[in-house]
Amino acid sequence: MKSLQVIGLAMVAFFLLAAPALAASDHTVVFSGAGVGAGFGAALTMIGAGFGFGRIGAAALESMARQPEVAGRVLPTMIVIAALLEGATFFALFICYTIVSGKPEVIGAM
């Protein structure tokens, strides 16, 4: 519950501090639903990837600690799984960036 309060406070502070910073520029910046959604999507992607990498590492280390003789087989498997997770993370970030850039022809081609 405390972490949700901290996240909520950080979001409120961001939105309150972003308006004066963006008002100082010469060009007009508009917060759009796509931009905010893509920002939240990118944040959730990074949080999920960090959680996934932590789980992969913890499981691999635990299995190597229980059975040291299988460490040679566990480590390459862990690296392959981490690479697949990283690829999915980059794909999700690319989709978020594509949404923000506003190029529907790129989104439709997927």
N, C-alpha and C positions, 0 to 999 in steps of 0.2 A: 504494500500500500504506500509505503514511504517513497519507493522509486517512482510510482505513478505521480505523486505530488511533485517530485523533483522534475520529472519530465514535463508536467503541466506548467510549472513555474518557468522552466527554460523556454517553452514555446511562447508563453505570454511575454517574457522578456525579449525574445527574438522579434515578435511582431511589433512590440512597442518601440524597440530600438531601430528597427529596419526602416520605418517611415521617415524619420529625420535624415538618415543616411542616404536614402534614395531621393529625397527631396532636394539634396544639394547638387545633384547632377543637372546637366543641361537638357538631357532627353527625358522623355516620360517613360516611366516603368509602371506596368500594371500587374498586380498580382492576379494571375488567372487560376482557374480551377485546375487546368492541366499542369501548370507549373508547381502548384502546391502538392497536387497528387503525385507528380513525378518525384518531387523532393521526398515526400513520405515513402514512396515506393523504393527510392534509392536507400533511404535510411533503414527501412525494414530489410532490404536485401543485404546490406552490410551487417546488420545485427544478426540476421539468420546465418550468414556465412561465417561470422565469428563464432557463433554458437556451434555450428556444424564442425568447424575446424577444431574447436575445443573438445567436442565429443569424439571425433576421430582420433585425436592425439591421446586422449584419456583411455579410450578403449584399447588402442595399440599398446600403450605403455603397460596397462594392466595385464593384457595377454602375454606380453613379453616378460613381465615380472612373475607371472604364474608358471609359464613354461619357457624358460630361456632358450631352449633348443629350437623353437619355432620362430625366433626373432628374424632369421634370414628370410622367411616367407611372409612374415607380417609387415615388415617395413616397406617392401615394394608395393604390396597391396594397399597400404595406407597412403603411399604417395600417389598411386593411381586414383584412389577415391578422392583425395584432396584435389588432384588436377581436374577431375570431373566436376567437383563442387565449385572450383574456381571458374571453370568454363561457364557453368550455369549462372554464377554471380555476374560475370562480365556480360552475358547475354541479357540478364535482367537490367543491368545498368545501361546497356545500349538501348534497350526499349524505353527506359525512363528518359534518356537523353533525346531520343527520337521524338518522344511526346513533347518535350519542352521545346525542341527546335521547330516544331510545327511543320513538319514535312510529311503530309499524309501519303504522298506517293511512295515514300520509303516504307511506311507502316503497311500500306496495302500490298506491297510486293512480298511481304513475309508470309 
